Amino acid sequence: MLESVVYRLLADAVMLVHFGFLAFVALGGFVAWRYRWVLIPHVAAVGWGALTVAVGLDCPLTGWEDRLRRLGDEDGLPRGFVDTYLTGVVYPQEYLRVAQLLVAALVVVSWVLAVSGAFRPVRIGRTIRRGRSDLTTVLRRRRIEPTSRRPTDRAIRAERQMRRAGRKAT
């Protein structure tokens, strides 16, 4: 009895990992906006996802979950993971291809924006801000003040020369 409970819990854990993987395939490109290194594993995950859809390969996570459910005295997955948990639950069966195309479009948009650097980090002081326009960033970075309060380049150079000479600027 305890053994079947453990198998069911393991099957549920594999199911959660599988949902996490599908979420990463759909949204991992957006994570790459913040962490560039995520783009490499995301390309691999999308490649695997596209291969399973195009060729019809079975995901190993589906097989593991099915086997663990059977060992836990439950019915295995009657169909694949997506067909069991998503198709007919999240979207109707006739919209399967539309859902796949929407995920593909989401991935392409996230990759284009990640690679283009549209949302690259910009350091302002000690914080990193994302998604700011370049003009706003430049203005904030330079802390532009009205001209009457800002010293000219000539005045700054003169002050530096006087410090070097050991004299105090007046």
CNS distance restraints for C-alpha pairs under 8 A (distance, minus, plus):
assign (resid   1 and name CA) (resid   5 and name CA) 6.58 0.50 0.50
assign (resid   2 and name CA) (resid   6 and name CA) 6.34 0.50 0.50
assign (resid   3 and name CA) (resid   7 and name CA) 6.35 0.50 0.50
assign (resid   3 and name CA) (resid  72 and name CA) 7.25 0.50 0.50
assign (resid   4 and name CA) (resid   8 and name CA) 6.17 0.50 0.50
assign (resid   4 and name CA) (resid  71 and name CA) 6.56 0.50 0.50
assign (resid   4 and name CA) (resid  72 and name CA) 3.93 0.50 0.50
assign (resid   4 and name CA) (resid  73 and name CA) 6.30 0.50 0.50
assign (resid   5 and name CA) (resid   9 and name CA) 6.19 0.50 0.50
assign (resid   5 and name CA) (resid  72 and name CA) 6.34 0.50 0.50
assign (resid   6 and name CA) (resid  10 and name CA) 6.15 0.50 0.50
assign (resid   6 and name CA) (resid  72 and name CA) 7.41 0.50 0.50
assign (resid   7 and name CA) (resid  11 and name CA) 6.06 0.50 0.50
assign (resid   7 and name CA) (resid  68 and name CA) 5.38 0.50 0.50
assign (resid   7 and name CA) (resid  69 and name CA) 6.58 0.50 0.50
assign (resid   7 and name CA) (resid  71 and name CA) 6.24 0.50 0.50
assign (resid   7 and name CA) (resid  72 and name CA) 4.81 0.50 0.50
assign (resid   8 and name CA) (resid  12 and name CA) 6.15 0.50 0.50
assign (resid   8 and name CA) (resid  68 and name CA) 6.60 0.50 0.50
assign (resid   8 and name CA) (resid  69 and name CA) 5.79 0.50 0.50
assign (resid   8 and name CA) (resid  72 and name CA) 5.20 0.50 0.50
assign (resid   8 and name CA) (resid  74 and name CA) 8.00 0.50 0.50
assign (resid   9 and name CA) (resid  13 and name CA) 6.17 0.50 0.50
assign (resid  10 and name CA) (resid  14 and name CA) 6.22 0.50 0.50
assign (resid  10 and name CA) (resid  65 and name CA) 7.92 0.50 0.50
assign (resid  10 and name CA) (resid  68 and name CA) 6.83 0.50 0.50
assign (resid  11 and name CA) (resid  15 and name CA) 6.16 0.50 0.50
assign (resid  11 and name CA) (resid  64 and name CA) 7.51 0.50 0.50
assign (resid  11 and name CA) (resid  65 and name CA) 4.83 0.50 0.50
assign (resid  11 and name CA) (resid  66 and name CA) 7.56 0.50 0.50
assign (resid  11 and name CA) (resid  68 and name CA) 5.22 0.50 0.50
assign (resid  11 and name CA) (resid  69 and name CA) 5.80 0.50 0.50
assign (resid  12 and name CA) (resid  16 and name CA) 6.25 0.50 0.50
assign (resid  12 and name CA) (resid  65 and name CA) 7.60 0.50 0.50
assign (resid  13 and name CA) (resid  17 and name CA) 6.24 0.50 0.50
assign (resid  14 and name CA) (resid  18 and name CA) 6.10 0.50 0.50
assign (resid  14 and name CA) (resid  61 and name CA) 6.62 0.50 0.50
assign (resid  14 and name CA) (resid  64 and name CA) 7.33 0.50 0.50
assign (resid  14 and name CA) (resid  65 and name CA) 5.87 0.50 0.50
assign (resid  15 and name CA) (resid  19 and name CA) 6.27 0.50 0.50
assign (resid  15 and name CA) (resid  61 and name CA) 7.76 0.50 0.50
assign (resid  15 and name CA) (resid  65 and name CA) 6.56 0.50 0.50
assign (resid  16 and name CA) (resid  20 and name CA) 6.11 0.50 0.50
assign (resid  17 and name CA) (resid  21 and name CA) 6.14 0.50 0.50
assign (resid  18 and name CA) (resid  22 and name CA) 6.29 0.50 0.50
assign (resid  18 and name CA) (resid  61 and name CA) 6.47 0.50 0.50
assign (resid  18 and name CA) (resid  62 and name CA) 7.91 0.50 0.50
assign (resid  19 and name CA) (resid  23 and name CA) 6.15 0.50 0.50
assign (resid  20 and name CA) (resid  24 and name CA) 6.10 0.50 0.50
assign (resid  21 and name CA) (resid  25 and name CA) 6.19 0.50 0.50
assign (resid  21 and name CA) (resid  45 and name CA) 7.91 0.50 0.50
assign (resid  22 and name CA) (resid  26 and name CA) 6.29 0.50 0.50
assign (resid  23 and name CA) (resid  27 and name CA) 5.83 0.50 0.50
assign (resid  23 and name CA) (resid  28 and name CA) 7.42 0.50 0.50
assign (resid  24 and name CA) (resid  28 and name CA) 4.55 0.50 0.50
assign (resid  24 and name CA) (resid  42 and name CA) 7.31 0.50 0.50
assign (resid  24 and name CA) (resid  45 and name CA) 7.81 0.50 0.50
assign (resid  25 and name CA) (resid  29 and name CA) 7.94 0.50 0.50
assign (resid  25 and name CA) (resid  42 and name CA) 6.58 0.50 0.50
assign (resid  25 and name CA) (resid  45 and name CA) 5.90 0.50 0.50
assign (resid  25 and name CA) (resid  46 and name CA) 5.48 0.50 0.50
assign (resid  25 and name CA) (resid  49 and name CA) 7.30 0.50 0.50
assign (resid  25 and name CA) (resid 107 and name CA) 7.62 0.50 0.50
assign (resid  26 and name CA) (resid 103 and name CA) 5.64 0.50 0.50
assign (resid  26 and name CA) (resid 104 and name CA) 7.62 0.50 0.50
assign (resid  26 and name CA) (resid 106 and name CA) 6.70 0.50 0.50
assign (resid  26 and name CA) (resid 107 and name CA) 6.03 0.50 0.50
assign (resid  27 and name CA) (resid  31 and name CA) 6.96 0.50 0.50
assign (resid  27 and name CA) (resid 106 and name CA) 7.52 0.50 0.50
assign (resid  27 and name CA) (resid 107 and name CA) 6.93 0.50 0.50
assign (resid  27 and name CA) (resid 110 and name CA) 7.79 0.50 0.50
assign (resid  28 and name CA) (resid  32 and name CA) 6.43 0.50 0.50
assign (resid  28 and name CA) (resid  38 and name CA) 7.27 0.50 0.50
assign (resid  28 and name CA) (resid  39 and name CA) 7.52 0.50 0.50
assign (resid  28 and name CA) (resid  42 and name CA) 5.90 0.50 0.50
assign (resid  28 and name CA) (resid 107 and name CA) 7.89 0.50 0.50
assign (resid  29 and name CA) (resid  33 and name CA) 6.96 0.50 0.50
assign (resid  29 and name CA) (resid  38 and name CA) 7.66 0.50 0.50
assign (resid  29 and name CA) (resid  39 and name CA) 6.37 0.50 0.50
assign (resid  29 and name CA) (resid  42 and name CA) 6.68 0.50 0.50
assign (resid  29 and name CA) (resid 107 and name CA) 6.14 0.50 0.50
assign (resid  29 and name CA) (resid 110 and name CA) 4.82 0.50 0.50
assign (resid  29 and name CA) (resid 111 and name CA) 5.49 0.50 0.50
assign (resid  29 and name CA) (resid 114 and name CA) 6.94 0.50 0.50
assign (resid  30 and name CA) (resid  34 and name CA) 7.64 0.50 0.50
assign (resid  30 and name CA) (resid 110 and name CA) 5.32 0.50 0.50
assign (resid  30 and name CA) (resid 111 and name CA) 7.64 0.50 0.50
assign (resid  30 and name CA) (resid 114 and name CA) 7.19 0.50 0.50
assign (resid  31 and name CA) (resid  35 and name CA) 6.25 0.50 0.50
assign (resid  31 and name CA) (resid  38 and name CA) 6.90 0.50 0.50
assign (resid  32 and name CA) (resid  36 and name CA) 4.75 0.50 0.50
assign (resid  32 and name CA) (resid  37 and name CA) 6.84 0.50 0.50
assign (resid  32 and name CA) (resid  38 and name CA) 5.10 0.50 0.50
assign (resid  32 and name CA) (resid  39 and name CA) 5.33 0.50 0.50
assign (resid  32 and name CA) (resid 114 and name CA) 6.21 0.50 0.50
assign (resid  33 and name CA) (resid 113 and name CA) 7.57 0.50 0.50
assign (resid  33 and name CA) (resid 114 and name CA) 4.96 0.50 0.50
assign (resid  33 and name CA) (resid 117 and name CA) 7.70 0.50 0.50
assign (resid  33 and name CA) (resid 119 and name CA) 6.10 0.50 0.50
assign (resid  33 and name CA) (resid 120 and name CA) 6.52 0.50 0.50
assign (resid  34 and name CA) (resid 119 and name CA) 7.84 0.50 0.50
assign (resid  34 and name CA) (resid 120 and name CA) 7.09 0.50 0.50
assign (resid  34 and name CA) (resid 121 and name CA) 7.17 0.50 0.50
assign (resid  35 and name CA) (resid  39 and name CA) 7.94 0.50 0.50
assign (resid  36 and name CA) (resid 114 and name CA) 7.80 0.50 0.50
assign (resid  37 and name CA) (resid  41 and name CA) 7.83 0.50 0.50
assign (resid  38 and name CA) (resid  42 and name CA) 6.05 0.50 0.50
assign (resid  39 and name CA) (resid  43 and name CA) 6.09 0.50 0.50
assign (resid  39 and name CA) (resid 111 and name CA) 7.98 0.50 0.50
assign (resid  40 and name CA) (resid  44 and name CA) 6.62 0.50 0.50
assign (resid  41 and name CA) (resid  45 and name CA) 6.14 0.50 0.50
assign (resid  42 and name CA) (resid  46 and name CA) 6.03 0.50 0.50
assign (resid  43 and name CA) (resid  47 and name CA) 6.01 0.50 0.50
assign (resid  44 and name CA) (resid  48 and name CA) 6.20 0.50 0.50
assign (resid  45 and name CA) (resid  49 and name CA) 6.13 0.50 0.50
assign (resid  46 and name CA) (resid  50 and name CA) 5.96 0.50 0.50
assign (resid  47 and name CA) (resid  51 and name CA) 6.07 0.50 0.50
assign (resid  48 and name CA) (resid  52 and name CA) 6.21 0.50 0.50
assign (resid  49 and name CA) (resid  53 and name CA) 6.32 0.50 0.50
assign (resid  50 and name CA) (resid  54 and name CA) 5.91 0.50 0.50
assign (resid  51 and name CA) (resid  55 and name CA) 5.63 0.50 0.50
assign (resid  51 and name CA) (resid  56 and name CA) 7.24 0.50 0.50
assign (resid  51 and name CA) (resid  57 and name CA) 7.00 0.50 0.50
assign (resid  52 and name CA) (resid  56 and name CA) 4.87 0.50 0.50
assign (resid  52 and name CA) (resid  57 and name CA) 4.48 0.50 0.50
assign (resid  52 and name CA) (resid  58 and name CA) 6.49 0.50 0.50
assign (resid  52 and name CA) (resid  59 and name CA) 7.12 0.50 0.50
assign (resid  53 and name CA) (resid  57 and name CA) 7.24 0.50 0.50
assign (resid  58 and name CA) (resid  62 and name CA) 7.12 0.50 0.50
assign (resid  58 and name CA) (resid  63 and name CA) 7.63 0.50 0.50
assign (resid  58 and name CA) (resid  80 and name CA) 7.84 0.50 0.50
assign (resid  59 and name CA) (resid  63 and name CA) 6.87 0.50 0.50
assign (resid  60 and name CA) (resid  64 and name CA) 6.25 0.50 0.50
assign (resid  61 and name CA) (resid  65 and name CA) 6.11 0.50 0.50
assign (resid  62 and name CA) (resid  66 and name CA) 6.09 0.50 0.50
assign (resid  62 and name CA) (resid  80 and name CA) 6.61 0.50 0.50
assign (resid  62 and name CA) (resid  81 and name CA) 5.76 0.50 0.50
assign (resid  63 and name CA) (resid  67 and name CA) 6.11 0.50 0.50
assign (resid  64 and name CA) (resid  68 and name CA) 6.09 0.50 0.50
assign (resid  65 and name CA) (resid  69 and name CA) 6.06 0.50 0.50
assign (resid  65 and name CA) (resid  76 and name CA) 7.79 0.50 0.50
assign (resid  65 and name CA) (resid  77 and name CA) 7.76 0.50 0.50
assign (resid  66 and name CA) (resid  70 and name CA) 6.31 0.50 0.50
assign (resid  66 and name CA) (resid  76 and name CA) 4.63 0.50 0.50
assign (resid  66 and name CA) (resid  77 and name CA) 5.29 0.50 0.50
assign (resid  67 and name CA) (resid  71 and name CA) 6.22 0.50 0.50
assign (resid  67 and name CA) (resid  76 and name CA) 6.80 0.50 0.50
assign (resid  68 and name CA) (resid  72 and name CA) 6.10 0.50 0.50
assign (resid  69 and name CA) (resid  73 and name CA) 6.56 0.50 0.50
assign (resid  69 and name CA) (resid  74 and name CA) 5.19 0.50 0.50
assign (resid  69 and name CA) (resid  75 and name CA) 6.41 0.50 0.50
assign (resid  69 and name CA) (resid  76 and name CA) 5.33 0.50 0.50
assign (resid  69 and name CA) (resid  77 and name CA) 7.85 0.50 0.50
assign (resid  70 and name CA) (resid  74 and name CA) 5.16 0.50 0.50
assign (resid  70 and name CA) (resid  75 and name CA) 5.77 0.50 0.50
assign (resid  70 and name CA) (resid  76 and name CA) 5.26 0.50 0.50
assign (resid  77 and name CA) (resid  81 and name CA) 7.18 0.50 0.50
assign (resid  77 and name CA) (resid  84 and name CA) 6.90 0.50 0.50
assign (resid  78 and name CA) (resid  84 and name CA) 7.11 0.50 0.50
assign (resid  79 and name CA) (resid  83 and name CA) 5.87 0.50 0.50
assign (resid  79 and name CA) (resid  84 and name CA) 5.81 0.50 0.50
assign (resid  80 and name CA) (resid  84 and name CA) 6.00 0.50 0.50
assign (resid  81 and name CA) (resid  85 and name CA) 6.06 0.50 0.50
assign (resid  81 and name CA) (resid  86 and name CA) 7.79 0.50 0.50
assign (resid  82 and name CA) (resid  86 and name CA) 5.09 0.50 0.50
assign (resid  82 and name CA) (resid  87 and name CA) 6.15 0.50 0.50
assign (resid  83 and name CA) (resid  87 and name CA) 4.83 0.50 0.50
assign (resid  83 and name CA) (resid  88 and name CA) 7.49 0.50 0.50
assign (resid  85 and name CA) (resid  89 and name CA) 6.48 0.50 0.50
assign (resid  85 and name CA) (resid  90 and name CA) 7.93 0.50 0.50
assign (resid  86 and name CA) (resid  90 and name CA) 5.08 0.50 0.50
assign (resid  86 and name CA) (resid  91 and name CA) 6.76 0.50 0.50
assign (resid  87 and name CA) (resid  91 and name CA) 5.57 0.50 0.50
assign (resid  87 and name CA) (resid  92 and name CA) 5.94 0.50 0.50
assign (resid  87 and name CA) (resid  93 and name CA) 5.46 0.50 0.50
assign (resid  87 and name CA) (resid  96 and name CA) 6.76 0.50 0.50
assign (resid  88 and name CA) (resid  92 and name CA) 4.50 0.50 0.50
assign (resid  88 and name CA) (resid  93 and name CA) 5.37 0.50 0.50
assign (resid  91 and name CA) (resid  95 and name CA) 6.47 0.50 0.50
assign (resid  91 and name CA) (resid  96 and name CA) 7.28 0.50 0.50
assign (resid  91 and name CA) (resid  99 and name CA) 7.80 0.50 0.50
assign (resid  92 and name CA) (resid  96 and name CA) 7.08 0.50 0.50
assign (resid  95 and name CA) (resid  99 and name CA) 6.15 0.50 0.50
assign (resid  96 and name CA) (resid 100 and name CA) 6.29 0.50 0.50
assign (resid  97 and name CA) (resid 101 and name CA) 6.18 0.50 0.50
assign (resid  98 and name CA) (resid 102 and name CA) 6.12 0.50 0.50
assign (resid  99 and name CA) (resid 103 and name CA) 6.27 0.50 0.50
assign (resid 100 and name CA) (resid 104 and name CA) 6.22 0.50 0.50
assign (resid 101 and name CA) (resid 105 and name CA) 6.09 0.50 0.50
assign (resid 102 and name CA) (resid 106 and name CA) 6.11 0.50 0.50
assign (resid 103 and name CA) (resid 107 and name CA) 6.21 0.50 0.50
assign (resid 104 and name CA) (resid 108 and name CA) 6.24 0.50 0.50
assign (resid 105 and name CA) (resid 109 and name CA) 6.13 0.50 0.50
assign (resid 106 and name CA) (resid 110 and name CA) 6.16 0.50 0.50
assign (resid 107 and name CA) (resid 111 and name CA) 6.13 0.50 0.50
assign (resid 108 and name CA) (resid 112 and name CA) 6.11 0.50 0.50
assign (resid 109 and name CA) (resid 113 and name CA) 6.22 0.50 0.50
assign (resid 110 and name CA) (resid 114 and name CA) 5.96 0.50 0.50
assign (resid 111 and name CA) (resid 115 and name CA) 5.93 0.50 0.50
assign (resid 112 and name CA) (resid 116 and name CA) 5.94 0.50 0.50
assign (resid 113 and name CA) (resid 117 and name CA) 6.26 0.50 0.50
assign (resid 113 and name CA) (resid 118 and name CA) 5.69 0.50 0.50
assign (resid 113 and name CA) (resid 119 and name CA) 7.17 0.50 0.50
assign (resid 114 and name CA) (resid 118 and name CA) 6.82 0.50 0.50
assign (resid 114 and name CA) (resid 119 and name CA) 6.98 0.50 0.50
assign (resid 114 and name CA) (resid 120 and name CA) 7.82 0.50 0.50
assign (resid 118 and name CA) (resid 131 and name CA) 7.15 0.50 0.50
assign (resid 119 and name CA) (resid 130 and name CA) 5.66 0.50 0.50
assign (resid 119 and name CA) (resid 131 and name CA) 4.78 0.50 0.50
assign (resid 119 and name CA) (resid 132 and name CA) 7.65 0.50 0.50
assign (resid 120 and name CA) (resid 130 and name CA) 6.25 0.50 0.50
assign (resid 120 and name CA) (resid 131 and name CA) 7.21 0.50 0.50
assign (resid 121 and name CA) (resid 128 and name CA) 5.84 0.50 0.50
assign (resid 121 and name CA) (resid 129 and name CA) 5.88 0.50 0.50
assign (resid 121 and name CA) (resid 130 and name CA) 5.12 0.50 0.50
assign (resid 121 and name CA) (resid 131 and name CA) 7.79 0.50 0.50
assign (resid 122 and name CA) (resid 128 and name CA) 5.49 0.50 0.50
assign (resid 122 and name CA) (resid 129 and name CA) 5.54 0.50 0.50
assign (resid 122 and name CA) (resid 130 and name CA) 6.38 0.50 0.50
assign (resid 122 and name CA) (resid 137 and name CA) 7.40 0.50 0.50
assign (resid 123 and name CA) (resid 127 and name CA) 5.96 0.50 0.50
assign (resid 123 and name CA) (resid 128 and name CA) 4.69 0.50 0.50
assign (resid 123 and name CA) (resid 129 and name CA) 6.62 0.50 0.50
assign (resid 124 and name CA) (resid 128 and name CA) 6.15 0.50 0.50
assign (resid 124 and name CA) (resid 129 and name CA) 7.20 0.50 0.50
assign (resid 124 and name CA) (resid 137 and name CA) 7.88 0.50 0.50
assign (resid 124 and name CA) (resid 140 and name CA) 7.45 0.50 0.50
assign (resid 124 and name CA) (resid 141 and name CA) 5.89 0.50 0.50
assign (resid 125 and name CA) (resid 141 and name CA) 7.82 0.50 0.50
assign (resid 132 and name CA) (resid 136 and name CA) 6.52 0.50 0.50
assign (resid 132 and name CA) (resid 137 and name CA) 6.33 0.50 0.50
assign (resid 133 and name CA) (resid 137 and name CA) 6.28 0.50 0.50
assign (resid 134 and name CA) (resid 138 and name CA) 6.08 0.50 0.50
assign (resid 135 and name CA) (resid 139 and name CA) 6.17 0.50 0.50
assign (resid 136 and name CA) (resid 140 and name CA) 6.14 0.50 0.50
assign (resid 137 and name CA) (resid 141 and name CA) 5.87 0.50 0.50
assign (resid 138 and name CA) (resid 142 and name CA) 6.10 0.50 0.50
assign (resid 139 and name CA) (resid 143 and name CA) 5.93 0.50 0.50
assign (resid 139 and name CA) (resid 144 and name CA) 6.10 0.50 0.50
assign (resid 140 and name CA) (resid 144 and name CA) 7.24 0.50 0.50
assign (resid 145 and name CA) (resid 149 and name CA) 6.74 0.50 0.50
assign (resid 145 and name CA) (resid 150 and name CA) 6.30 0.50 0.50
assign (resid 146 and name CA) (resid 150 and name CA) 6.49 0.50 0.50
assign (resid 147 and name CA) (resid 151 and name CA) 7.71 0.50 0.50
assign (resid 151 and name CA) (resid 155 and name CA) 6.11 0.50 0.50
assign (resid 151 and name CA) (resid 156 and name CA) 6.62 0.50 0.50
assign (resid 152 and name CA) (resid 156 and name CA) 6.37 0.50 0.50
assign (resid 153 and name CA) (resid 157 and name CA) 6.20 0.50 0.50
assign (resid 154 and name CA) (resid 158 and name CA) 6.16 0.50 0.50
assign (resid 155 and name CA) (resid 159 and name CA) 6.16 0.50 0.50
assign (resid 156 and name CA) (resid 160 and name CA) 6.30 0.50 0.50
assign (resid 157 and name CA) (resid 161 and name CA) 6.24 0.50 0.50
assign (resid 158 and name CA) (resid 162 and name CA) 6.27 0.50 0.50
assign (resid 159 and name CA) (resid 163 and name CA) 6.28 0.50 0.50
assign (resid 159 and name CA) (resid 169 and name CA) 5.93 0.50 0.50
assign (resid 160 and name CA) (resid 164 and name CA) 6.24 0.50 0.50
assign (resid 161 and name CA) (resid 165 and name CA) 6.18 0.50 0.50
assign (resid 162 and name CA) (resid 166 and name CA) 6.20 0.50 0.50
assign (resid 162 and name CA) (resid 167 and name CA) 5.14 0.50 0.50
assign (resid 162 and name CA) (resid 168 and name CA) 6.28 0.50 0.50
assign (resid 162 and name CA) (resid 169 and name CA) 6.27 0.50 0.50
assign (resid 163 and name CA) (resid 167 and name CA) 5.64 0.50 0.50
assign (resid 163 and name CA) (resid 168 and name CA) 6.26 0.50 0.50
assign (resid 163 and name CA) (resid 169 and name CA) 7.43 0.50 0.50
